[in-house]
Amino acid sequence: MYIFSFIFGSIVGSFLNVCIYRIPEDKSIIFPPSSCPNCNKQIAFYDNIPIISYIILLGRCRNCKNPISQRYPLVEFLTGFFSVILFKAFGLSIEIPIYFVFVSSLIVITFIDLRYQIIPDVITLPGIAVGFLASYFLPYGILNSMIGILVGGGSLLLVAAGYQLVTGREGMGGGDIKMLAMIGAFLGWKGVIITIFTGSFIGAVVGSALMLAKGKDTKYAIPFGPFLAVGAVVSLFFGDAIIDWYIMGIWMR
């Protein structure tokens, strides 16, 4: 089952690569079939096997020999990896397809935000609706999901408004706000809190290191979506343990 989960996930990852490439370009994710972005040669089915084809082709297009981005096997591997982890964490349950859709959307958002510094509404807005409807089948329920949407979107909206009021410039895009609302829809309000703290901490560490390495000041733009995605994944798999650890720490003081 683990092998099957990885194969299934990597196949979905191949489709996610199409989304990552085409959504920012406002192109259809269904038609036409995949082709080399350099020579436009349609990719044969035997050259489109997740991970394996990249290795066989040595990372180059069969037709024009142009290098293929390492993002393709990375996304396929990550999607397969999380498919296995989800199966291990939740077993054969209704939660697996719901959270698999959630994690897949986070992967697409992460790679689009890293390259284009945008978080497409075509992912987050439907994601909010899907997360809210799916919460009926999840342990925390619809009410928690609704609060998560309000807390997620509302908290970042307040932060963004406050930052702009104090500094006079935009420090957070609307895409981040909608993304956190989507996270709240899938994980509830507790998941939002863990996502914010975890994502902000990792973002501060990585962002400071990047600014020092590149010699930039605090105006240097760093996409926040990937850090929110990491925080959401941490919350999904370790949220309950983190909350229990925190409560236990309070009681022992």
Secondary structure, 3 states (H helix, E strand, C coil): CHHHHHHHHHHHHHHHHHHHHHCCCCCCCCCCCCECCCCCCECCHHHCCCCHHHHHCCCECCCCCCECCCHHHHHHHHHHHHHHHHHHHHCCCCHHHHHHHHHHHHHHHHHHHHHHCCCCHHHHHHHHHHHHHHHHHCCCHHHHHHHHHHHHHHHHHHHHHHHHHHHCCCCCCHHHHHHHHHHHHHHHHHHHHHHHHHHHHHHHHHHHHHHHHHCCCCCCCCCCHHHHHHHHHHHHHHHHHHHHHHHHHHHCC
